[in-house]
Amino acid sequence: MLLGSTHLSLMPSSLAYFLQL
Protein backbone atom coordinates (compact mmCIF):
# COMPACT_ATOMS: atom_id res chain seq x y z
CA MET A 1 0.00 0.00 0.00
CA LEU A 2 2.85 2.34 0.82
CA LEU A 3 4.38 1.65 -2.60
CA GLY A 4 1.13 2.64 -4.26
CA SER A 5 1.01 5.88 -2.29
CA THR A 6 4.59 6.65 -3.28
CA HIS A 7 3.79 5.86 -6.92
CA LEU A 8 0.94 8.39 -6.87
CA SER A 9 3.29 10.95 -5.37
CA LEU A 10 5.89 10.26 -8.06
CA MET A 11 3.37 10.56 -10.88
CA PRO A 12 3.37 14.40 -10.98
CA SER A 13 7.15 14.39 -10.52
CA SER A 14 7.57 12.08 -13.52
CA LEU A 15 5.33 14.28 -15.65
CA ALA A 16 7.37 17.36 -14.73
CA TYR A 17 10.56 15.44 -15.48
CA PHE A 18 9.34 14.43 -18.93
CA LEU A 19 8.20 17.98 -19.62
CA GLN A 20 11.69 19.18 -18.74
CA LEU A 21 13.17 16.79 -21.31
TAPE-V963235 format. One record per residue. N is the residue number from 1. RES is the residue in one letter. PHI is phi in whole degrees, 0 to 359 (NA if undefined). OMEGA is omega as a letter, one per 40 degrees, with the letter a starting at -180 (999 if undefined). D_FIRST is the distance of its C-alpha to the first C-alpha in whole Angstrom. Layout:
n: [N | N]
res: [RES | RES]
phi: [PHI | PHI]
omega: [OMEGA | OMEGA]
d_first: [D_FIRST | D_FIRST]
//
This chain:
n: [1 | 2 | 3 | 4 | 5 | 6 | 7 | 8 | 9 | 10 | 11 | 12 | 13 | 14 | 15 | 16 | 17 | 18 | 19 | 20 | 21]
res: [M | L | L | G | S | T | H | L | S | L | M | P | S | S | L | A | Y | F | L | Q | L]
phi: [NA | 297 | 299 | 298 | 297 | 294 | 300 | 295 | 287 | 279 | 308 | 300 | 296 | 295 | 298 | 295 | 296 | 294 | 294 | 293 | 295]
omega: [i | a | i | a | a | a | i | a | a | a | a | a | a | a | i | a | i | i | i | a | 999]
d_first: [0 | 4 | 5 | 5 | 6 | 9 | 10 | 11 | 13 | 14 | 16 | 18 | 19 | 20 | 22 | 24 | 24 | 26 | 28 | 29 | 30]
//
